[in-house]
Amino acid sequence: MSLTSVAVYPPDRSFNGPGFPQPGPLLLCTCSIPPILGMMRAMPLPDSNPLFAGTNLVCLRGERLVFTDLNFTLDAGQALLLRGPNGSGKSSLLRVLAGLIRPEAGRLTWGGAKITEDPVAHRARLHFVGHLDALKPPLGVAEMLGFWAGMRGDTGKVAQALDYFRLTRLASAPCRLLSAGERKRLALARLLASPAELWLLDEPTSGLDAAAETDLMHAIARHRAGGGRVVLATHGPLPIEDAETLALDDYMPRPKAIAA
């Protein structure tokens, strides 16, 4: 299988507030990085470079064959965009990659080892942000993000993550009062509140305004610059430079021709 490389360019956005260092250039993005994000510790590139790979993956949901014979590889610093019509299996593939559902056939490996050999280690290396935001309505915004970060043993970046996604003024507000866009930003703040090498994002720009979408693109660029990996499902173009595209409709089962 061959992946088609796409090159798109993000709009420039810089923060020049007092007390913040000037952002430096990144090799993976033509835009400058907001200082708030630059002050957050970038995840170091691991000593080894294990390849995340899927080989001949088959997904069956209920009685429906969603995709078959799907292959991909994802190296450190790479981004993979999942495209395809509704029902082509973008969300299902992300759930397979997260280890939430098992493929009907095929192999999913990290550094050559099946992820099923150590599912705890695989869960620890990833963030999955899906369509459901997983918010508890009575909890405050900061409390909710602190709960998520605490599950990974570190709540030290909660305030910075809230600030980056413009949620500081809502820190004490209960989640039930958030708008759809604010709920999505809070879900995405998990990515910065606790580090994880692999980001699996299902239409993460849905519900975001232009400023929040730009914030997310900067965060993705910074994550990749530190050796992180991103798999992202989307219906529209996104300013993610040097991303590979996987067209899910290429792996949908084709109806068999009926003999005359």
ZIKATA-V221096 format. One record per residue. N is the residue number from 1. PHI is phi in degrees with one decimal (999 if undefined). PSI is psi in whole degrees, -180 to 180 (none if undefined). OMEGA is omega in radians with two decimals (* if undefined). Layout:
BEGIN
n->N phi->PHI psi->PSI omega->OMEGA
n->N phi->PHI psi->PSI omega->OMEGA
END
This chain:
BEGIN
n->1 phi->999 psi->140 omega->3.08
n->2 phi->-113.4 psi->142 omega->3.10
n->3 phi->-101.6 psi->141 omega->3.14
n->4 phi->-93.5 psi->123 omega->-3.13
n->5 phi->-80.9 psi->137 omega->3.10
n->6 phi->-122.4 psi->144 omega->3.11
n->7 phi->-125.8 psi->115 omega->3.10
n->8 phi->-129.8 psi->161 omega->-2.97
n->9 phi->-127.0 psi->127 omega->-3.08
n->10 phi->-80.4 psi->156 omega->3.02
n->11 phi->-67.8 psi->150 omega->3.12
n->12 phi->-77.3 psi->137 omega->3.05
n->13 phi->-146.4 psi->123 omega->-3.13
n->14 phi->-128.2 psi->145 omega->2.99
n->15 phi->-105.2 psi->127 omega->3.13
n->16 phi->-123.0 psi->35 omega->-3.13
n->17 phi->-67.2 psi->159 omega->-3.13
n->18 phi->-63.6 psi->140 omega->3.06
n->19 phi->87.6 psi->-3 omega->-3.13
n->20 phi->-105.3 psi->137 omega->3.07
n->21 phi->-69.6 psi->155 omega->3.10
n->22 phi->-71.1 psi->135 omega->3.14
n->23 phi->-70.1 psi->147 omega->3.11
n->24 phi->-98.1 psi->167 omega->-3.12
n->25 phi->-73.1 psi->152 omega->3.07
n->26 phi->-118.4 psi->144 omega->3.12
n->27 phi->-71.8 psi->-25 omega->-3.02
n->28 phi->-96.9 psi->1 omega->-3.10
n->29 phi->-151.1 psi->141 omega->-3.14
n->30 phi->-82.6 psi->-6 omega->-3.10
n->31 phi->-95.1 psi->160 omega->3.04
n->32 phi->-82.5 psi->157 omega->-3.06
n->33 phi->-99.9 psi->129 omega->3.12
n->34 phi->-56.1 psi->136 omega->-3.09
n->35 phi->-56.9 psi->-36 omega->-3.14
n->36 phi->-57.9 psi->-42 omega->3.13
n->37 phi->-72.0 psi->-38 omega->-3.14
n->38 phi->-64.7 psi->-28 omega->3.13
n->39 phi->-73.9 psi->-22 omega->3.10
n->40 phi->-77.1 psi->139 omega->-3.05
n->41 phi->-62.5 psi->121 omega->3.05
n->42 phi->-73.1 psi->141 omega->-3.14
n->43 phi->-66.2 psi->126 omega->-3.10
n->44 phi->-69.4 psi->150 omega->3.07
n->45 phi->-67.2 psi->129 omega->-3.10
n->46 phi->-64.8 psi->156 omega->-3.13
n->47 phi->-60.0 psi->-44 omega->3.05
n->48 phi->-98.6 psi->166 omega->-3.09
n->49 phi->-125.2 psi->77 omega->-3.10
n->50 phi->-67.5 psi->137 omega->3.14
n->51 phi->-86.8 psi->131 omega->3.02
n->52 phi->-93.7 psi->123 omega->-3.00
n->53 phi->-145.1 psi->146 omega->2.99
n->54 phi->-120.3 psi->135 omega->-3.09
n->55 phi->-128.1 psi->119 omega->3.08
n->56 phi->53.1 psi->45 omega->-3.11
n->57 phi->-72.4 psi->138 omega->3.08
n->58 phi->-127.5 psi->133 omega->-3.13
n->59 phi->-121.5 psi->128 omega->3.09
n->60 phi->-122.3 psi->123 omega->3.10
n->61 phi->-116.5 psi->112 omega->-3.03
n->62 phi->67.7 psi->-123 omega->3.10
n->63 phi->-103.3 psi->7 omega->-3.05
n->64 phi->-103.2 psi->127 omega->3.03
n->65 phi->-80.3 psi->114 omega->-3.03
n->66 phi->-85.8 psi->-53 omega->3.05
n->67 phi->-147.8 psi->162 omega->-3.07
n->68 phi->-145.8 psi->148 omega->3.08
n->69 phi->54.6 psi->44 omega->-3.12
n->70 phi->-91.3 psi->135 omega->-3.13
n->71 phi->-130.2 psi->144 omega->3.05
n->72 phi->-158.7 psi->161 omega->2.93
n->73 phi->-136.0 psi->148 omega->-3.14
n->74 phi->-140.3 psi->115 omega->-3.12
n->75 phi->-96.9 psi->171 omega->3.09
n->76 phi->-58.7 psi->135 omega->3.11
n->77 phi->83.2 psi->-1 omega->-3.10
n->78 phi->-94.3 psi->159 omega->3.05
n->79 phi->-128.1 psi->139 omega->3.14
n->80 phi->-125.1 psi->121 omega->3.13
n->81 phi->-97.5 psi->127 omega->3.10
n->82 phi->-97.7 psi->124 omega->-3.14
n->83 phi->-127.5 psi->157 omega->3.11
n->84 phi->152.9 psi->162 omega->-3.14
n->85 phi->-68.8 psi->168 omega->3.06
n->86 phi->-56.2 psi->135 omega->3.13
n->87 phi->86.6 psi->3 omega->-3.11
n->88 phi->-81.5 psi->-12 omega->3.04
n->89 phi->109.6 psi->15 omega->-3.13
n->90 phi->-62.2 psi->-51 omega->-3.14
n->91 phi->-66.6 psi->-39 omega->3.12
n->92 phi->-62.9 psi->-42 omega->3.12
n->93 phi->-63.2 psi->-43 omega->3.11
n->94 phi->-60.2 psi->-39 omega->3.12
n->95 phi->-68.7 psi->-34 omega->3.03
n->96 phi->-64.7 psi->-46 omega->-3.13
n->97 phi->-63.2 psi->-31 omega->3.12
n->98 phi->-80.1 psi->-9 omega->-3.10
n->99 phi->80.3 psi->14 omega->-3.13
n->100 phi->-79.8 psi->-30 omega->3.01
n->101 phi->-132.3 psi->150 omega->-3.13
n->102 phi->-93.4 psi->140 omega->3.06
n->103 phi->-66.7 psi->149 omega->3.09
n->104 phi->-66.7 psi->-31 omega->3.10
n->105 phi->-156.2 psi->166 omega->3.12
n->106 phi->99.1 psi->178 omega->-3.08
n->107 phi->-125.1 psi->138 omega->3.03
n->108 phi->-121.4 psi->117 omega->-2.99
n->109 phi->-130.2 psi->154 omega->3.03
n->110 phi->-128.3 psi->114 omega->-3.09
n->111 phi->62.7 psi->30 omega->3.12
n->112 phi->87.8 psi->-12 omega->-3.14
n->113 phi->-99.6 psi->138 omega->3.10
n->114 phi->-61.8 psi->138 omega->-3.13
n->115 phi->-67.1 psi->-22 omega->3.11
n->116 phi->-70.7 psi->-15 omega->3.11
n->117 phi->-71.9 psi->-28 omega->3.11
n->118 phi->-147.6 psi->74 omega->-3.09
n->119 phi->-63.9 psi->-28 omega->3.12
n->120 phi->-65.6 psi->-44 omega->3.11
n->121 phi->-64.0 psi->-38 omega->-3.14
n->122 phi->-67.1 psi->-43 omega->3.11
n->123 phi->-62.1 psi->-35 omega->-3.10
n->124 phi->-70.6 psi->-22 omega->-3.08
n->125 phi->-93.3 psi->3 omega->-3.04
n->126 phi->-134.7 psi->157 omega->2.88
n->127 phi->-117.3 psi->133 omega->3.05
n->128 phi->-118.5 psi->119 omega->3.09
n->129 phi->-116.3 psi->107 omega->-3.09
n->130 phi->-102.0 psi->-161 omega->-3.13
n->131 phi->-71.2 psi->-33 omega->3.13
n->132 phi->-85.8 psi->132 omega->-3.03
n->133 phi->-86.2 psi->-12 omega->3.07
n->134 phi->57.4 psi->43 omega->3.09
n->135 phi->-99.3 psi->141 omega->3.03
n->136 phi->-93.2 psi->116 omega->-3.00
n->137 phi->-52.0 psi->-40 omega->-3.08
n->138 phi->-78.1 psi->-17 omega->-3.08
n->139 phi->-75.6 psi->148 omega->3.04
n->140 phi->-72.5 psi->161 omega->-3.09
n->141 phi->-59.9 psi->-51 omega->3.14
n->142 phi->-65.4 psi->-38 omega->3.12
n->143 phi->-62.9 psi->-41 omega->-3.13
n->144 phi->-66.0 psi->-46 omega->3.14
n->145 phi->-66.9 psi->-37 omega->3.08
n->146 phi->-63.7 psi->-35 omega->3.08
n->147 phi->-62.8 psi->-48 omega->3.14
n->148 phi->-61.6 psi->-48 omega->-3.11
n->149 phi->-64.8 psi->-36 omega->-3.14
n->150 phi->-64.1 psi->-28 omega->3.10
n->151 phi->-65.8 psi->-21 omega->3.07
n->152 phi->-102.5 psi->6 omega->2.99
n->153 phi->85.3 psi->13 omega->-3.10
n->154 phi->-150.5 psi->115 omega->3.12
n->155 phi->-109.2 psi->13 omega->-3.03
n->156 phi->-71.5 psi->-16 omega->-3.10
n->157 phi->-108.6 psi->10 omega->-3.09
n->158 phi->-61.4 psi->-48 omega->-3.10
n->159 phi->-62.3 psi->-41 omega->3.13
n->160 phi->-66.0 psi->-39 omega->3.13
n->161 phi->-65.2 psi->-41 omega->3.09
n->162 phi->-62.7 psi->-42 omega->-3.13
n->163 phi->-63.7 psi->-44 omega->-3.09
n->164 phi->-62.1 psi->-42 omega->3.14
n->165 phi->-92.3 psi->21 omega->2.98
n->166 phi->58.7 psi->44 omega->-3.11
n->167 phi->-117.6 psi->4 omega->-3.06
n->168 phi->-58.7 psi->-41 omega->-3.10
n->169 phi->-67.3 psi->-16 omega->-3.14
n->170 phi->-104.2 psi->11 omega->-2.99
n->171 phi->-55.7 psi->-36 omega->-3.10
n->172 phi->-97.4 psi->-2 omega->-3.12
n->173 phi->-74.0 psi->140 omega->3.07
n->174 phi->-67.7 psi->146 omega->-3.08
n->175 phi->-60.5 psi->-26 omega->-3.10
n->176 phi->-66.4 psi->-17 omega->-3.12
n->177 phi->-94.1 psi->-1 omega->-3.08
n->178 phi->-77.2 psi->147 omega->3.00
n->179 phi->-75.0 psi->173 omega->3.14
n->180 phi->-61.5 psi->-43 omega->3.13
n->181 phi->-66.9 psi->-38 omega->3.10
n->182 phi->-67.1 psi->-37 omega->3.08
n->183 phi->-63.8 psi->-42 omega->3.13
n->184 phi->-65.8 psi->-42 omega->3.11
n->185 phi->-62.2 psi->-37 omega->3.10
n->186 phi->-67.0 psi->-41 omega->3.08
n->187 phi->-61.7 psi->-42 omega->-3.14
n->188 phi->-70.4 psi->-26 omega->3.13
n->189 phi->-61.9 psi->-21 omega->3.06
n->190 phi->-57.5 psi->-33 omega->-3.09
n->191 phi->-61.0 psi->-33 omega->-3.10
n->192 phi->-98.6 psi->-21 omega->-3.09
n->193 phi->-73.5 psi->-26 omega->3.09
n->194 phi->-147.8 psi->135 omega->-3.03
n->195 phi->-75.0 psi->145 omega->3.01
n->196 phi->-153.2 psi->140 omega->-3.03
n->197 phi->-72.2 psi->-33 omega->-3.03
n->198 phi->-114.6 psi->123 omega->3.07
n->199 phi->-106.4 psi->124 omega->3.07
n->200 phi->-113.8 psi->112 omega->-2.96
n->201 phi->-123.8 psi->123 omega->-3.11
n->202 phi->-102.9 psi->103 omega->-3.10
n->203 phi->46.6 psi->59 omega->-3.02
n->204 phi->-69.1 psi->-18 omega->-3.14
n->205 phi->-86.9 psi->-5 omega->3.13
n->206 phi->-62.3 psi->124 omega->3.13
n->207 phi->88.5 psi->-6 omega->-3.12
n->208 phi->-88.3 psi->145 omega->2.99
n->209 phi->-81.9 psi->178 omega->-3.04
n->210 phi->-61.2 psi->-41 omega->-3.11
n->211 phi->-66.3 psi->-42 omega->3.14
n->212 phi->-67.7 psi->-36 omega->3.10
n->213 phi->-64.3 psi->-40 omega->3.09
n->214 phi->-64.2 psi->-41 omega->3.07
n->215 phi->-56.2 psi->-45 omega->-3.13
n->216 phi->-64.0 psi->-42 omega->-3.14
n->217 phi->-63.0 psi->-39 omega->3.06
n->218 phi->-62.6 psi->-43 omega->-3.12
n->219 phi->-62.7 psi->-41 omega->3.11
n->220 phi->-63.7 psi->-44 omega->3.13
n->221 phi->-60.4 psi->-44 omega->-3.14
n->222 phi->-64.9 psi->-42 omega->3.13
n->223 phi->-60.7 psi->-45 omega->3.14
n->224 phi->-67.4 psi->-37 omega->3.13
n->225 phi->-62.3 psi->-28 omega->3.11
n->226 phi->-89.5 psi->8 omega->3.13
n->227 phi->96.9 psi->3 omega->3.13
n->228 phi->-73.8 psi->164 omega->-3.12
n->229 phi->-123.9 psi->149 omega->-3.10
n->230 phi->-136.9 psi->131 omega->2.93
n->231 phi->-120.1 psi->125 omega->-2.95
n->232 phi->-136.4 psi->126 omega->3.05
n->233 phi->-90.0 psi->134 omega->-3.11
n->234 phi->-153.8 psi->153 omega->3.04
n->235 phi->-100.8 psi->-20 omega->-3.06
n->236 phi->-119.2 psi->173 omega->3.11
n->237 phi->-69.8 psi->143 omega->3.11
n->238 phi->-131.8 psi->144 omega->-3.12
n->239 phi->-79.3 psi->69 omega->3.11
n->240 phi->-117.4 psi->110 omega->-3.00
n->241 phi->-73.6 psi->142 omega->3.05
n->242 phi->58.9 psi->28 omega->3.08
n->243 phi->-80.4 psi->151 omega->3.01
n->244 phi->-94.9 psi->152 omega->-3.12
n->245 phi->-117.4 psi->131 omega->3.06
n->246 phi->-114.5 psi->114 omega->-3.12
n->247 phi->-88.2 psi->107 omega->-3.06
n->248 phi->-65.9 psi->-28 omega->-3.13
n->249 phi->-68.3 psi->-14 omega->3.05
n->250 phi->-71.0 psi->-17 omega->-3.07
n->251 phi->-114.5 psi->8 omega->3.06
n->252 phi->-72.9 psi->141 omega->3.12
n->253 phi->-64.2 psi->138 omega->-3.12
n->254 phi->-94.7 psi->139 omega->3.10
n->255 phi->-64.5 psi->140 omega->3.13
n->256 phi->-73.8 psi->140 omega->3.12
n->257 phi->-68.9 psi->140 omega->3.12
n->258 phi->-93.1 psi->122 omega->-3.11
n->259 phi->-64.4 psi->139 omega->3.13
n->260 phi->-71.5 psi->none omega->*
END
